[in-house]
Amino acid sequence: MVRELMHDPFFLGVKSEPAGKEDLPTAQDLLDTLLAHRDTCVGMAANMIGVRKRIIAFQNGSSYTLMLNPEIVSGTGEYETEEGCLSLLGGPRKCKRFRSVQVKWQTTSFKLQTAVFTGWTAQIIQHEVDHCNGILI
């Protein structure tokens, strides 16, 4: 189900709670909402649809990925960039990102995964994990 976007910076600024099996419908809603906004958005976190759970969805090449309880384990190659966000009014904002990140997460079947992501995908993941941590750009 496509959900309405959250724009309240106070709500978005609170750290999200771990996701469990009961949150799988939220994960699907998050993916549905991202797909509905795919022309202007490449990633979303659950708090962007009003749910404070550690769930992210993002474009990963030509497909989409859902991560439950994502955690950035390490990052290399810090750089400055500008990013926009559907949840935040105004234009792009400056932020720092890593060119490469190692991420640990659970799949929707709660299998633990670890992988390294680089470039644009790494940047998207960092933005969405920041959302889970209550960090706004």
N, CA, C and O atoms as CSV, one atom per row, in Angstrom:
chain,resi,resn,atom,element,x,y,z
A,1,MET,N,N,0.836,-1.173,0.000
A,1,MET,CA,C,0.000,0.000,0.000
A,1,MET,C,C,0.891,1.251,0.000
A,1,MET,O,O,1.844,1.336,0.774
A,2,VAL,N,N,0.584,2.192,-0.848
A,2,VAL,CA,C,1.318,3.456,-0.895
A,2,VAL,C,C,0.867,4.317,0.283
A,2,VAL,O,O,-0.326,4.537,0.494
A,3,ARG,N,N,1.846,4.795,1.040
A,3,ARG,CA,C,1.548,5.610,2.225
A,3,ARG,C,C,1.901,7.068,1.980
A,3,ARG,O,O,2.691,7.391,1.093
A,4,GLU,N,N,1.301,7.942,2.781
A,4,GLU,CA,C,1.589,9.377,2.728
A,4,GLU,C,C,2.985,9.627,3.306
A,4,GLU,O,O,3.409,8.943,4.238
A,5,LEU,N,N,3.689,10.604,2.750
A,5,LEU,CA,C,5.036,10.928,3.219
A,5,LEU,C,C,4.985,11.796,4.476
A,5,LEU,O,O,4.129,12.670,4.617
A,6,MET,N,N,5.917,11.532,5.377
A,6,MET,CA,C,6.070,12.281,6.626
A,6,MET,C,C,7.021,13.448,6.366
A,6,MET,O,O,8.082,13.268,5.768
A,7,HIS,N,N,6.640,14.643,6.814
A,7,HIS,CA,C,7.482,15.827,6.633
A,7,HIS,C,C,7.873,16.489,7.946
A,7,HIS,O,O,8.579,17.497,7.929
A,8,ASP,N,N,7.438,15.957,9.079
A,8,ASP,CA,C,7.696,16.552,10.387
A,8,ASP,C,C,9.145,16.279,10.821
A,8,ASP,O,O,9.484,15.133,11.113
A,9,PRO,N,N,10.012,17.316,10.871
A,9,PRO,CA,C,11.414,17.096,11.226
A,9,PRO,C,C,11.598,16.573,12.656
A,9,PRO,O,O,12.596,15.913,12.943
A,10,PHE,N,N,10.652,16.859,13.549
A,10,PHE,CA,C,10.756,16.341,14.917
A,10,PHE,C,C,10.536,14.831,14.935
A,10,PHE,O,O,11.251,14.104,15.625
A,11,PHE,N,N,9.548,14.361,14.178
A,11,PHE,CA,C,9.302,12.920,14.061
A,11,PHE,C,C,10.499,12.244,13.390
A,11,PHE,O,O,10.991,11.219,13.862
A,12,LEU,N,N,10.959,12.829,12.286
A,12,LEU,CA,C,12.061,12.241,11.519
A,12,LEU,C,C,13.381,12.261,12.289
A,12,LEU,O,O,14.282,11.478,11.989
A,13,GLY,N,N,13.502,13.143,13.269
A,13,GLY,CA,C,14.737,13.281,14.031
A,13,GLY,C,C,14.875,12.315,15.198
A,13,GLY,O,O,15.835,12.406,15.963
A,14,VAL,N,N,13.928,11.387,15.346
A,14,VAL,CA,C,13.990,10.404,16.427
A,14,VAL,C,C,14.509,9.082,15.870
A,14,VAL,O,O,14.086,8.643,14.801
A,15,LYS,N,N,15.425,8.454,16.598
A,15,LYS,CA,C,16.012,7.179,16.181
A,15,LYS,C,C,14.942,6.091,16.095
A,15,LYS,O,O,14.069,6.001,16.958
A,16,SER,N,N,15.013,5.273,15.058
A,16,SER,CA,C,14.052,4.198,14.838
A,16,SER,C,C,14.387,2.962,15.673
A,16,SER,O,O,15.534,2.749,16.065
A,17,GLU,N,N,13.366,2.159,15.932
A,17,GLU,CA,C,13.488,0.916,16.695
A,17,GLU,C,C,13.788,-0.251,15.754
A,17,GLU,O,O,13.479,-0.175,14.564
A,18,PRO,N,N,14.383,-1.326,16.269
A,18,PRO,CA,C,14.639,-2.510,15.431
A,18,PRO,C,C,13.338,-3.073,14.837
A,18,PRO,O,O,12.283,-3.032,15.470
A,19,ALA,N,N,13.436,-3.589,13.630
A,19,ALA,CA,C,12.296,-4.196,12.942
A,19,ALA,C,C,12.238,-5.686,13.254
A,19,ALA,O,O,13.265,-6.348,13.404
A,20,GLY,N,N,11.025,-6.194,13.348
A,20,GLY,CA,C,10.795,-7.624,13.571
A,20,GLY,C,C,9.842,-8.172,12.523
A,20,GLY,O,O,9.447,-7.459,11.602
A,21,LYS,N,N,9.474,-9.441,12.664
A,21,LYS,CA,C,8.589,-10.090,11.688
A,21,LYS,C,C,7.249,-9.380,11.554
A,21,LYS,O,O,6.652,-9.367,10.477
A,22,GLU,N,N,6.781,-8.792,12.645
A,22,GLU,CA,C,5.507,-8.076,12.608
A,22,GLU,C,C,5.569,-6.820,11.747
A,22,GLU,O,O,4.534,-6.229,11.441
A,23,ASP,N,N,6.773,-6.406,11.354
A,23,ASP,CA,C,6.955,-5.194,10.554
A,23,ASP,C,C,7.078,-5.470,9.053
A,23,ASP,O,O,7.314,-4.544,8.278
A,24,LEU,N,N,6.922,-6.716,8.637
A,24,LEU,CA,C,7.016,-7.034,7.210
A,24,LEU,C,C,5.972,-6.301,6.364
A,24,LEU,O,O,6.294,-5.894,5.247
A,25,PRO,N,N,4.729,-6.110,6.845
A,25,PRO,CA,C,3.790,-5.298,6.053
A,25,PRO,C,C,4.284,-3.854,5.855
A,25,PRO,O,O,4.060,-3.263,4.799
A,26,THR,N,N,4.949,-3.296,6.860
A,26,THR,CA,C,5.520,-1.951,6.722
A,26,THR,C,C,6.607,-1.943,5.653
A,26,THR,O,O,6.704,-1.000,4.868
A,27,ALA,N,N,7.428,-3.000,5.623
A,27,ALA,CA,C,8.483,-3.099,4.609
A,27,ALA,C,C,7.870,-3.096,3.211
A,27,ALA,O,O,8.380,-2.431,2.310
A,28,GLN,N,N,6.793,-3.828,3.030
A,28,GLN,CA,C,6.128,-3.856,1.720
A,28,GLN,C,C,5.529,-2.502,1.385
A,28,GLN,O,O,5.628,-2.047,0.245
A,29,ASP,N,N,4.898,-1.842,2.379
A,29,ASP,CA,C,4.354,-0.501,2.151
A,29,ASP,C,C,5.455,0.480,1.768
A,29,ASP,O,O,5.256,1.339,0.909
A,30,LEU,N,N,6.611,0.352,2.403
A,30,LEU,CA,C,7.746,1.225,2.097
A,30,LEU,C,C,8.179,1.038,0.650
A,30,LEU,O,O,8.402,2.015,-0.066
A,31,LEU,N,N,8.296,-0.202,0.223
A,31,LEU,CA,C,8.681,-0.484,-1.157
A,31,LEU,C,C,7.609,0.037,-2.127
A,31,LEU,O,O,7.938,0.642,-3.147
A,32,ASP,N,N,6.343,-0.195,-1.812
A,32,ASP,CA,C,5.257,0.308,-2.668
A,32,ASP,C,C,5.316,1.832,-2.787
A,32,ASP,O,O,5.121,2.383,-3.870
A,33,THR,N,N,5.586,2.507,-1.672
A,33,THR,CA,C,5.647,3.969,-1.672
A,33,THR,C,C,6.844,4.464,-2.474
A,33,THR,O,O,6.738,5.437,-3.222
A,34,LEU,N,N,7.987,3.790,-2.317
A,34,LEU,CA,C,9.165,4.151,-3.109
A,34,LEU,C,C,8.882,3.982,-4.596
A,34,LEU,O,O,9.215,4.857,-5.396
A,35,LEU,N,N,8.277,2.878,-4.965
A,35,LEU,CA,C,7.973,2.640,-6.380
A,35,LEU,C,C,7.009,3.702,-6.922
A,35,LEU,O,O,7.109,4.094,-8.085
A,36,ALA,N,N,6.088,4.162,-6.093
A,36,ALA,CA,C,5.156,5.205,-6.520
A,36,ALA,C,C,5.864,6.534,-6.757
A,36,ALA,O,O,5.366,7.382,-7.498
A,37,HIS,N,N,7.033,6.719,-6.126
A,37,HIS,CA,C,7.800,7.966,-6.249
A,37,HIS,C,C,9.106,7.752,-7.031
A,37,HIS,O,O,10.009,8.585,-6.953
A,38,ARG,N,N,9.215,6.668,-7.767
A,38,ARG,CA,C,10.481,6.319,-8.414
A,38,ARG,C,C,10.993,7.363,-9.403
A,38,ARG,O,O,12.183,7.375,-9.719
A,39,ASP,N,N,10.120,8.235,-9.894
A,39,ASP,CA,C,10.571,9.284,-10.819
A,39,ASP,C,C,11.373,10.366,-10.115
A,39,ASP,O,O,12.150,11.076,-10.754
A,40,THR,N,N,11.190,10.502,-8.789
A,40,THR,CA,C,11.860,11.576,-8.049
A,40,THR,C,C,12.613,11.085,-6.817
A,40,THR,O,O,13.159,11.894,-6.067
A,41,CYS,N,N,12.650,9.771,-6.597
A,41,CYS,CA,C,13.246,9.249,-5.366
A,41,CYS,C,C,13.921,7.904,-5.625
A,41,CYS,O,O,13.403,7.081,-6.380
A,42,VAL,N,N,15.081,7.682,-4.995
A,42,VAL,CA,C,15.816,6.424,-5.175
A,42,VAL,C,C,15.925,5.605,-3.887
A,42,VAL,O,O,16.425,4.481,-3.911
A,43,GLY,N,N,15.462,6.159,-2.771
A,43,GLY,CA,C,15.534,5.426,-1.516
A,43,GLY,C,C,14.605,6.022,-0.480
A,43,GLY,O,O,14.289,7.211,-0.520
A,44,MET,N,N,14.163,5.171,0.464
A,44,MET,CA,C,13.299,5.622,1.547
A,44,MET,C,C,13.569,4.798,2.793
A,44,MET,O,O,13.987,3.642,2.725
A,45,ALA,N,N,13.318,5.427,3.930
A,45,ALA,CA,C,13.357,4.747,5.222
A,45,ALA,C,C,11.947,4.748,5.788
A,45,ALA,O,O,11.134,5.604,5.442
A,46,ALA,N,N,11.657,3.786,6.662
A,46,ALA,CA,C,10.293,3.624,7.173
A,46,ALA,C,C,9.763,4.864,7.885
A,46,ALA,O,O,8.558,5.114,7.864
A,47,ASN,N,N,10.641,5.647,8.518
A,47,ASN,CA,C,10.122,6.838,9.197
A,47,ASN,C,C,9.576,7.864,8.201
A,47,ASN,O,O,8.800,8.743,8.576
A,48,MET,N,N,9.974,7.754,6.951
A,48,MET,CA,C,9.452,8.655,5.922
A,48,MET,C,C,7.987,8.373,5.605
A,48,MET,O,O,7.310,9.203,4.998
A,49,ILE,N,N,7.492,7.191,6.020
A,49,ILE,CA,C,6.071,6.879,5.855
A,49,ILE,C,C,5.386,6.792,7.223
A,49,ILE,O,O,4.308,6.212,7.357
A,50,GLY,N,N,6.037,7.383,8.240
A,50,GLY,CA,C,5.416,7.503,9.554
A,50,GLY,C,C,5.602,6.328,10.490
A,50,GLY,O,O,4.872,6.206,11.473
A,51,VAL,N,N,6.574,5.447,10.208
A,51,VAL,CA,C,6.812,4.275,11.057
A,51,VAL,C,C,8.269,4.292,11.512
A,51,VAL,O,O,9.177,4.253,10.682
A,52,ARG,N,N,8.496,4.349,12.813
A,52,ARG,CA,C,9.864,4.412,13.353
A,52,ARG,C,C,10.448,3.014,13.533
A,52,ARG,O,O,10.655,2.552,14.655
A,53,LYS,N,N,10.709,2.352,12.414
A,53,LYS,CA,C,11.350,1.037,12.406
A,53,LYS,C,C,12.552,1.096,11.480
A,53,LYS,O,O,12.563,1.852,10.509
A,54,ARG,N,N,13.573,0.286,11.788
A,54,ARG,CA,C,14.807,0.273,11.001
A,54,ARG,C,C,14.604,-0.563,9.736
A,54,ARG,O,O,15.012,-1.722,9.659
A,55,ILE,N,N,13.969,0.057,8.759
A,55,ILE,CA,C,13.709,-0.579,7.463
A,55,ILE,C,C,14.025,0.447,6.385
A,55,ILE,O,O,13.604,1.601,6.474
A,56,ILE,N,N,14.773,0.023,5.364
A,56,ILE,CA,C,15.038,0.898,4.224
A,56,ILE,C,C,14.737,0.151,2.929
A,56,ILE,O,O,14.814,-1.076,2.863
A,57,ALA,N,N,14.395,0.920,1.912
A,57,ALA,CA,C,14.194,0.397,0.562
A,57,ALA,C,C,14.927,1.341,-0.381
A,57,ALA,O,O,14.896,2.558,-0.198
A,58,PHE,N,N,15.585,0.778,-1.390
A,58,PHE,CA,C,16.333,1.634,-2.302
A,58,PHE,C,C,16.519,0.980,-3.653
A,58,PHE,O,O,16.446,-0.240,-3.799
A,59,GLN,N,N,16.763,1.841,-4.645
A,59,GLN,CA,C,17.069,1.380,-5.985
A,59,GLN,C,C,18.502,0.863,-5.980
A,59,GLN,O,O,19.420,1.540,-5.518
A,60,ASN,N,N,18.675,-0.331,-6.494
A,60,ASN,CA,C,19.978,-0.984,-6.527
A,60,ASN,C,C,20.211,-1.422,-7.966
A,60,ASN,O,O,19.913,-2.557,-8.339
A,61,GLY,N,N,20.748,-0.507,-8.770
A,61,GLY,CA,C,20.870,-0.779,-10.198
A,61,GLY,C,C,19.486,-0.744,-10.826
A,61,GLY,O,O,18.772,0.252,-10.708
A,62,SER,N,N,19.104,-1.832,-11.496
A,62,SER,CA,C,17.795,-1.885,-12.150
A,62,SER,C,C,16.727,-2.554,-11.274
A,62,SER,O,O,15.590,-2.730,-11.712
A,63,SER,N,N,17.088,-2.926,-10.043
A,63,SER,CA,C,16.119,-3.552,-9.143
A,63,SER,C,C,16.015,-2.749,-7.847
A,63,SER,O,O,16.651,-1.705,-7.699
A,64,TYR,N,N,15.214,-3.243,-6.922
A,64,TYR,CA,C,15.017,-2.584,-5.637
A,64,TYR,C,C,15.347,-3.561,-4.512
A,64,TYR,O,O,15.112,-4.763,-4.627
A,65,THR,N,N,15.895,-3.026,-3.425
A,65,THR,CA,C,16.320,-3.834,-2.294
A,65,THR,C,C,15.652,-3.336,-1.022
A,65,THR,O,O,15.524,-2.132,-0.801
A,66,LEU,N,N,15.229,-4.280,-0.190
A,66,LEU,CA,C,14.721,-3.989,1.144
A,66,LEU,C,C,15.748,-4.472,2.156
A,66,LEU,O,O,16.263,-5.583,2.027
A,67,MET,N,N,16.051,-3.663,3.154
A,67,MET,CA,C,16.947,-4.055,4.239
A,67,MET,C,C,16.238,-3.819,5.562
A,67,MET,O,O,15.671,-2.751,5.793
A,68,LEU,N,N,16.274,-4.816,6.420
A,68,LEU,CA,C,15.760,-4.689,7.775
A,68,LEU,C,C,16.948,-4.556,8.709
A,68,LEU,O,O,17.930,-5.288,8.584
A,69,ASN,N,N,16.860,-3.631,9.637
A,69,ASN,CA,C,17.899,-3.393,10.636
A,69,ASN,C,C,19.288,-3.171,10.027
A,69,ASN,O,O,20.263,-3.777,10.472
A,70,PRO,N,N,19.380,-2.303,9.008
A,70,PRO,CA,C,20.680,-2.056,8.383
A,70,PRO,C,C,21.623,-1.311,9.323
A,70,PRO,O,O,21.211,-0.462,10.113
A,71,GLU,N,N,22.883,-1.655,9.210
A,71,GLU,CA,C,23.922,-1.010,10.022
A,71,GLU,C,C,25.168,-0.862,9.152
A,71,GLU,O,O,25.619,-1.827,8.535
A,72,ILE,N,N,25.715,0.336,9.107
A,72,ILE,CA,C,26.960,0.557,8.377
A,72,ILE,C,C,28.101,0.171,9.301
A,72,ILE,O,O,28.305,0.773,10.355
A,73,VAL,N,N,28.836,-0.844,8.884
A,73,VAL,CA,C,29.925,-1.398,9.690
A,73,VAL,C,C,31.197,-0.573,9.515
A,73,VAL,O,O,31.924,-0.326,10.477
A,74,SER,N,N,31.459,-0.147,8.276
A,74,SER,CA,C,32.648,0.657,8.001
A,74,SER,C,C,32.451,1.431,6.705
A,74,SER,O,O,31.596,1.096,5.885
A,75,GLY,N,N,33.257,2.472,6.538
A,75,GLY,CA,C,33.204,3.274,5.328
A,75,GLY,C,C,34.582,3.806,4.980
A,75,GLY,O,O,35.396,4.067,5.866
A,76,THR,N,N,34.845,3.968,3.689
A,76,THR,CA,C,36.127,4.510,3.243
A,76,THR,C,C,35.894,5.525,2.129
A,76,THR,O,O,34.901,5.466,1.404
A,77,GLY,N,N,36.837,6.456,2.014
A,77,GLY,CA,C,36.793,7.436,0.934
A,77,GLY,C,C,35.789,8.538,1.164
A,77,GLY,O,O,34.927,8.768,0.316
A,78,GLU,N,N,35.876,9.229,2.291
A,78,GLU,CA,C,34.923,10.291,2.608
A,78,GLU,C,C,35.005,11.430,1.589
A,78,GLU,O,O,36.088,11.795,1.132
A,79,TYR,N,N,33.840,11.981,1.242
A,79,TYR,CA,C,33.760,13.111,0.319
A,79,TYR,C,C,32.557,13.965,0.671
A,79,TYR,O,O,31.667,13.518,1.395
A,80,GLU,N,N,32.522,15.198,0.163
A,80,GLU,CA,C,31.389,16.099,0.355
A,80,GLU,C,C,30.497,16.050,-0.869
A,80,GLU,O,O,30.973,15.967,-2.002
A,81,THR,N,N,29.186,16.102,-0.624
A,81,THR,CA,C,28.223,16.096,-1.718
A,81,THR,C,C,26.989,16.883,-1.292
A,81,THR,O,O,26.957,17.449,-0.199
A,82,GLU,N,N,25.990,16.918,-2.138
A,82,GLU,CA,C,24.702,17.526,-1.823
A,82,GLU,C,C,23.613,16.515,-2.098
A,82,GLU,O,O,23.659,15.781,-3.085
A,83,GLU,N,N,22.618,16.484,-1.200
A,83,GLU,CA,C,21.507,15.555,-1.357
A,83,GLU,C,C,20.196,16.261,-1.079
A,83,GLU,O,O,20.131,17.214,-0.302
A,84,GLY,N,N,19.158,15.776,-1.727
A,84,GLY,CA,C,17.808,16.216,-1.447
A,84,GLY,C,C,17.061,15.078,-0.770
A,84,GLY,O,O,17.563,13.957,-0.687
A,85,CYS,N,N,15.855,15.372,-0.283
A,85,CYS,CA,C,15.058,14.366,0.409
A,85,CYS,C,C,13.584,14.697,0.232
A,85,CYS,O,O,13.180,15.846,0.415
A,86,LEU,N,N,12.779,13.708,-0.119
A,86,LEU,CA,C,11.345,13.927,-0.278
A,86,LEU,C,C,10.674,14.374,1.014
A,86,LEU,O,O,9.658,15.068,0.978
A,87,SER,N,N,11.233,13.983,2.151
A,87,SER,CA,C,10.629,14.328,3.437
A,87,SER,C,C,10.987,15.727,3.915
A,87,SER,O,O,10.325,16.264,4.803
A,88,LEU,N,N,12.020,16.322,3.341
A,88,LEU,CA,C,12.478,17.632,3.814
A,88,LEU,C,C,12.195,18.693,2.763
A,88,LEU,O,O,12.511,18.521,1.586
A,89,LEU,N,N,11.609,19.768,3.193
A,89,LEU,CA,C,11.309,20.865,2.282
A,89,LEU,C,C,12.584,21.635,1.974
A,89,LEU,O,O,13.518,21.651,2.776
A,90,GLY,N,N,12.618,22.257,0.837
A,90,GLY,CA,C,13.799,23.015,0.434
A,90,GLY,C,C,14.656,22.204,-0.527
A,90,GLY,O,O,14.339,21.065,-0.868
A,91,GLY,N,N,15.725,22.813,-0.943
A,91,GLY,CA,C,16.598,22.195,-1.928
A,91,GLY,C,C,17.626,21.267,-1.316
A,91,GLY,O,O,17.566,20.943,-0.129
A,92,PRO,N,N,18.573,20.842,-2.144
A,92,PRO,CA,C,19.636,19.955,-1.668
A,92,PRO,C,C,20.460,20.587,-0.550
A,92,PRO,O,O,20.607,21.807,-0.475
A,93,ARG,N,N,20.988,19.733,0.308
A,93,ARG,CA,C,21.813,20.167,1.438
A,93,ARG,C,C,23.154,19.461,1.374
A,93,ARG,O,O,23.258,18.333,0.892
A,94,LYS,N,N,24.185,20.147,1.869
A,94,LYS,CA,C,25.531,19.572,1.892
A,94,LYS,C,C,25.627,18.499,2.966
A,94,LYS,O,O,25.024,18.615,4.033
A,95,CYS,N,N,26.396,17.446,2.669
A,95,CYS,CA,C,26.637,16.391,3.645
A,95,CYS,C,C,27.926,15.652,3.258
A,95,CYS,O,O,28.458,15.841,2.165
A,96,LYS,N,N,28.411,14.819,4.165
A,96,LYS,CA,C,29.594,14.002,3.908
A,96,LYS,C,C,29.166,12.547,3.792
A,96,LYS,O,O,28.314,12.072,4.543
A,97,ARG,N,N,29.766,11.857,2.846
A,97,ARG,CA,C,29.473,10.443,2.591
A,97,ARG,C,C,30.771,9.687,2.344
A,97,ARG,O,O,31.825,10.282,2.122
A,98,PHE,N,N,30.671,8.367,2.386
A,98,PHE,CA,C,31.786,7.495,2.029
A,98,PHE,C,C,31.546,6.924,0.639
A,98,PHE,O,O,30.408,6.639,0.266
A,99,ARG,N,N,32.618,6.759,-0.123
A,99,ARG,CA,C,32.513,6.177,-1.464
A,99,ARG,C,C,32.203,4.682,-1.409
A,99,ARG,O,O,31.613,4.125,-2.335
A,100,SER,N,N,32.608,4.038,-0.308
A,100,SER,CA,C,32.400,2.602,-0.142
A,100,SER,C,C,31.969,2.336,1.299
A,100,SER,O,O,32.559,2.875,2.235
A,101,VAL,N,N,30.938,1.503,1.479
A,101,VAL,CA,C,30.482,1.147,2.821
A,101,VAL,C,C,30.246,-0.354,2.913
A,101,VAL,O,O,29.775,-0.995,1.973
A,102,GLN,N,N,30.591,-0.889,4.077
A,102,GLN,CA,C,30.239,-2.270,4.383
A,102,GLN,C,C,28.973,-2.204,5.228
A,102,GLN,O,O,28.920,-1.489,6.229
A,103,VAL,N,N,27.958,-2.951,4.818
A,103,VAL,CA,C,26.654,-2.900,5.473
A,103,VAL,C,C,26.263,-4.288,5.955
A,103,VAL,O,O,26.461,-5.285,5.262
A,104,LYS,N,N,25.704,-4.329,7.159
A,104,LYS,CA,C,25.153,-5.556,7.733
A,104,LYS,C,C,23.653,-5.323,7.878
A,104,LYS,O,O,23.238,-4.274,8.370
A,105,TRP,N,N,22.821,-6.301,7.450
A,105,TRP,CA,C,21.374,-6.163,7.525
A,105,TRP,C,C,20.718,-7.533,7.525
A,105,TRP,O,O,21.376,-8.563,7.376
A,106,GLN,N,N,19.407,-7.515,7.696
A,106,GLN,CA,C,18.614,-8.727,7.592
A,106,GLN,C,C,17.708,-8.617,6.375
A,106,GLN,O,O,17.201,-7.542,6.052
A,107,THR,N,N,17.514,-9.751,5.705
A,107,THR,CA,C,16.579,-9.806,4.586
A,107,THR,C,C,15.161,-9.894,5.140
A,107,THR,O,O,14.970,-9.957,6.355
A,108,THR,N,N,14.175,-9.898,4.262
A,108,THR,CA,C,12.792,-10.027,4.708
A,108,THR,C,C,12.492,-11.420,5.257
A,108,THR,O,O,11.441,-11.632,5.862
A,109,SER,N,N,13.396,-12.364,5.055
A,109,SER,CA,C,13.268,-13.682,5.699
A,109,SER,C,C,14.178,-13.758,6.930
A,109,SER,O,O,14.368,-14.833,7.499
A,110,PHE,N,N,14.734,-12.624,7.334
A,110,PHE,CA,C,15.561,-12.439,8.528
A,110,PHE,C,C,16.886,-13.203,8.475
A,110,PHE,O,O,17.436,-13.604,9.502
A,111,LYS,N,N,17.380,-13.391,7.255
A,111,LYS,CA,C,18.715,-13.948,7.061
A,111,LYS,C,C,19.712,-12.794,7.160
A,111,LYS,O,O,19.532,-11.763,6.512
A,112,LEU,N,N,20.756,-12.960,7.962
A,112,LEU,CA,C,21.772,-11.928,8.133
A,112,LEU,C,C,22.671,-11.872,6.896
A,112,LEU,O,O,23.163,-12.898,6.426
A,113,GLN,N,N,22.874,-10.671,6.381
A,113,GLN,CA,C,23.704,-10.435,5.193
A,113,GLN,C,C,24.749,-9.369,5.510
A,113,GLN,O,O,24.523,-8.491,6.343
A,114,THR,N,N,25.877,-9.457,4.844
A,114,THR,CA,C,26.897,-8.416,4.893
A,114,THR,C,C,27.438,-8.256,3.481
A,114,THR,O,O,27.730,-9.243,2.806
A,115,ALA,N,N,27.571,-7.010,3.038
A,115,ALA,CA,C,28.105,-6.747,1.698
A,115,ALA,C,C,28.718,-5.357,1.664
A,115,ALA,O,O,28.443,-4.512,2.515
A,116,VAL,N,N,29.555,-5.145,0.658
A,116,VAL,CA,C,30.156,-3.840,0.413
A,116,VAL,C,C,29.431,-3.207,-0.768
A,116,VAL,O,O,29.215,-3.848,-1.796
A,117,PHE,N,N,29.062,-1.953,-0.607
A,117,PHE,CA,C,28.404,-1.182,-1.657
A,117,PHE,C,C,29.279,0.026,-1.970
A,117,PHE,O,O,29.924,0.579,-1.079
A,118,THR,N,N,29.298,0.431,-3.228
A,118,THR,CA,C,30.132,1.555,-3.645
A,118,THR,C,C,29.315,2.555,-4.454
A,118,THR,O,O,28.207,2.269,-4.907
A,119,GLY,N,N,29.908,3.747,-4.621
A,119,GLY,CA,C,29.341,4.764,-5.497
A,119,GLY,C,C,27.958,5.225,-5.089
A,119,GLY,O,O,27.672,5.438,-3.911
A,120,TRP,N,N,27.100,5.376,-6.099
A,120,TRP,CA,C,25.764,5.912,-5.908
A,120,TRP,C,C,24.946,5.066,-4.924
A,120,TRP,O,O,24.245,5.610,-4.071
A,121,THR,N,N,25.036,3.744,-5.044
A,121,THR,CA,C,24.281,2.862,-4.143
A,121,THR,C,C,24.735,3.057,-2.704
A,121,THR,O,O,23.906,3.081,-1.794
A,122,ALA,N,N,26.032,3.195,-2.483
A,122,ALA,CA,C,26.556,3.435,-1.128
A,122,ALA,C,C,26.010,4.754,-0.583
A,122,ALA,O,O,25.664,4.842,0.595
A,123,GLN,N,N,25.931,5.766,-1.423
A,123,GLN,CA,C,25.420,7.064,-0.984
A,123,GLN,C,C,23.951,6.959,-0.580
A,123,GLN,O,O,23.550,7.506,0.447
A,124,ILE,N,N,23.155,6.264,-1.373
A,124,ILE,CA,C,21.734,6.096,-1.052
A,124,ILE,C,C,21.582,5.380,0.289
A,124,ILE,O,O,20.811,5.817,1.143
A,125,ILE,N,N,22.307,4.297,0.473
A,125,ILE,CA,C,22.209,3.522,1.714
A,125,ILE,C,C,22.573,4.397,2.913
A,125,ILE,O,O,21.887,4.358,3.934
A,126,GLN,N,N,23.635,5.178,2.803
A,126,GLN,CA,C,24.037,6.049,3.914
A,126,GLN,C,C,22.941,7.044,4.266
A,126,GLN,O,O,22.671,7.288,5.442
A,127,HIS,N,N,22.314,7.615,3.253
A,127,HIS,CA,C,21.231,8.579,3.486
A,127,HIS,C,C,20.084,7.907,4.246
A,127,HIS,O,O,19.556,8.470,5.204
A,128,GLU,N,N,19.704,6.709,3.818
A,128,GLU,CA,C,18.561,6.027,4.437
A,128,GLU,C,C,18.907,5.516,5.843
A,128,GLU,O,O,18.057,5.558,6.733
A,129,VAL,N,N,20.125,5.039,6.056
A,129,VAL,CA,C,20.533,4.610,7.401
A,129,VAL,C,C,20.573,5.819,8.339
A,129,VAL,O,O,20.235,5.704,9.518
A,130,ASP,N,N,20.986,6.975,7.815
A,130,ASP,CA,C,20.917,8.203,8.626
A,130,ASP,C,C,19.474,8.447,9.081
A,130,ASP,O,O,19.243,8.802,10.237
A,131,HIS,N,N,18.500,8.260,8.178
A,131,HIS,CA,C,17.102,8.401,8.565
A,131,HIS,C,C,16.772,7.480,9.730
A,131,HIS,O,O,16.130,7.903,10.691
A,132,CYS,N,N,17.206,6.223,9.654
A,132,CYS,CA,C,16.952,5.259,10.742
A,132,CYS,C,C,17.560,5.729,12.062
A,132,CYS,O,O,17.035,5.435,13.135
A,133,ASN,N,N,18.659,6.455,11.974
A,133,ASN,CA,C,19.353,6.946,13.166
A,133,ASN,C,C,18.869,8.326,13.605
A,133,ASN,O,O,19.428,8.913,14.531
A,134,GLY,N,N,17.836,8.843,12.946
A,134,GLY,CA,C,17.292,10.153,13.319
A,134,GLY,C,C,18.144,11.310,12.856
A,134,GLY,O,O,18.024,12.419,13.378
A,135,ILE,N,N,19.015,11.067,11.873
A,135,ILE,CA,C,19.916,12.109,11.353
A,135,ILE,C,C,19.338,12.636,10.040
A,135,ILE,O,O,19.106,11.873,9.102
A,136,LEU,N,N,19.110,13.935,9.986
A,136,LEU,CA,C,18.587,14.575,8.792
A,136,LEU,C,C,19.697,15.365,8.119
A,136,LEU,O,O,20.537,15.956,8.797
A,137,ILE,N,N,19.709,15.380,6.797
A,137,ILE,CA,C,20.727,16.152,6.086
A,137,ILE,C,C,20.444,17.625,6.210
A,137,ILE,O,O,21.192,18.444,5.676
